[in-house]
Amino acid sequence: MPVQPAGRAGTPEFALYCEPALDTIEPEVVGEGGSRPGLLARMKRSFRQALAEGEAARRRQEAGQPEIVVGGRFSRFIKRKLADSVAEHRLLWALRKQASARLRHPDVVSSERALAWTRAEIRKDFNKHLFWCVVDGILVVASGLIAPIPGPNLVAYYLIFRFGSHYLSVVGARRGVRADFWTTESSRALTAVGAALTLAPVDRDRQIDEIAQSIGLERLTAFIRRVVSSVS
């Protein structure tokens, strides 16, 4: 997805983007029957709850709705971090359950170049998430994880979410680095997204809204608005 106007050499900057259904990124939760769930099951349940809260917060942000102020400052900080993590990890979480994926790219970029760039980006993500998966795994074990979750132990709650996020991202990235995992498709609509980035913000958002409707990406405008502001 273009996130900067094309430069003098005609080479825009890109970002990977997808809009998976929520059930494609939620982990399975076991141990929810009549017996008391074990530690692993409680961790999975906690991650699922944190994921749901993070996804809800992210959707409110994308819709321009005000933040729901509940709890103290640290609690609100955790909720914001959950929302940011959902946005960061969403693509890799979705890849982990797919046997193959389609890479759509602007039609001014060759399929070979788009695929090489995508695999290189995912390889960097794999290395980053693997490192933090190990670090957060150690912190999770060190925290004890015996307090009720999501009770007062917000630190453990957040660490579980971080560990689960990085672990699922590692699994997804392992698929995404394979060349045979992808099929490519050029898209004139994505080229139009790059052209819209040269417009004033109001006109840009209106144009991208129209493009998003034509290709079925309902949250694309919010993504572009957020990413463009971060790279400008």
N, C-alpha and C positions, 0 to 999 in steps of 0.2 A: 504494500500500500504506500503510495507516495505521501510524504509528510513534509516535503520542502519543494518549492518551485524548482524547475530545471535550471541548472547553472549555464554558464556560457558554453560549456561542452555538451549541453543537452543531457546531463546526467543528474536526475533527481535523487534525493535521499529517500530511503524506504523504511518501513517497519512492517513486521509480520502482524497480521490481524485475522481473527475469526470470531464468529458468534455461535459457539456450541450451545446446545440445549443443556440446561442445568444438570439433567440426569446423566449426561455423559462425563461429568467431572466429579460427581459425588462418589466417594468411596463406599464400598459395601460395609454394612454394619452388622456384626455378628454378636451373639450373646444377648439378644434383647428379649429372650423368652422368659419363662417363669423363674429360672435359676438366676442367682446373682452373677452378673457378668464379670469376667476376669479383667485383669489390667489391660490387656491388649484390646478387648472389646470396648472398655471404657474410653481408652485413648481414641479409638476409631469413632465412637459416638461423639466425643468431644470435638474431634476434627470436623465431623459432619455438621455439628451445630455451629462451630465457628465459621465454616464455609458458608452456611446459609446466612449467617449474620453479615459476613463480608460481602456476599453477593447482593443482599438487600441494600446495604449501605452504598455499594458501587452503583446500583441501579438508581438510587435516589440522587447520587451525585451527577450521573449522566443525564437525568431528567431535570437537573437544575433545582431540585428540591432542597430545602434547608436540612441541615444535620439534625437528627433527633438527639436532644441533649438528655441523656439518662446516665446517672452515676457520677462519680467524681472525675477529676481531670485525667487520672491515669486510665480509668475505664474508657473514657472517650478517646484517648490516645490509642488504646488497643483496638477499638472499633475502626478508627481511621486506618490503622496499619492493616487490619484484616481486609478492608476495602481495597487498599492499594495492592495487597498481595493477590487478591482475586484478579485484578486487571493484569498484573504482571505474569501470572502463571496460567491463565485461562487456556491459551493455545496448547501448551505442552501437556496440560492435564487431559485435554481432549484427544491428543494424538495417541495416548497410551492405550486407548480402547479401539483404535482403528487398524484395520489390516492394510489400508492404503489411504492416500489423501490426494486431493487435487490442489495444485498451486496455480492460482490465477495471478497474472502479472500484467502490467501495462503493455500494450501492443507495440510500444516503441522500444521495448527491451526484449532481447532474444530469450527463448526458453532456456538455453544452456546457461546464459549468464544469470537469469533469475534463479535457477535451481542451484547453481554453484554458490550464489550469495546466500540463499536460504539455508543450505546445509552448513555453510561456514558460521552463520549466526546461531544456528541450533547447536553446533559443536561448542561454541563459546558458552552458550547457556548450559550445556551438559557439564562442562568443567566447573562452572560457577556453582550450580546447584548441587553437584556431588560434594564439593568442598563444604558447603553450608549444611548439607544433610548430615555429614559426619560431625561437624561442630555442634549442631543443634541436637543431634542424637545423644551426644555426650552430656549436654546440658539437661536434656529431658531426664536421663537416668539420674544425674546428680540432684535434680530437684525433688526426688522422692516419689512424686505423683501418687500420693495416698490421700490427698485432700479431695473432698467432693468437687466436681467440676460441672458447671462453671461457677462455683461458689467463690469464696474470697480469694482463692489462689489464682489470681489473674496472671501471674507470671508463668505458672505451669500451663495454664490454658493457652497463653500466647506461644509458649515454647512448643507445645504439642502441635499447634497449627503450623508453626514455621517448619518443624521437622516433617510433618505430613506433606506440606506444600512442596518442599524441596525434594522429598522422596518421589512423589508422583511426577514432578517435573523431570527428574532423572529418567524415570521409566519412559515417559513420553519422548524425551530428547533422544533416547537410544533408538527409537523408531525413526524419528525425524532426520537423523543424520544419514540414513540409508538412501542411496540414489534410487533404488528400485521401489521405494515406498511411495514415490511421488509420480503423478502425471501432471503435465503442465497445460495451461490454457491461456492464450493471450486475451486481453480484455480491453476494448476501446473505452469502456466505462471507467476503468482505473486510470487510463491516460487522461480522461476528462477530470478526474479528481486532482491530478497534478496540475492541470491548467487552472482549476478553480482556486488553487492556493495562492495565485497571484492577485486575487480579488480582495477588496476590503472585507473585513470579518463578517459583516451582515450579509453581503452578497455571496461571500464564500459559503457560509452556512446554508443559505437558501439553495445554492447550486448543488452542494453536496447532499442536501436533503432529497433533492430530485433524483440524483444519481443513486443514492442509497435505496430509495423506493424501487427503482428499476432493477436492482440486483438483489433485493431482499435482505438488506443489512440495516436493521432498524436502529442500531446504536452507533452507526458509523460517524455521524456528525459529531457526537459527543467525543468519540475517540480522536477524531482529527483535531477538534478544538483543544483537547488536553495535550496531545502530543506536539502540535504546532507551538503551543505556548511554552512547552518545555525545551524545545530546540531553538526557539527564536532568541 
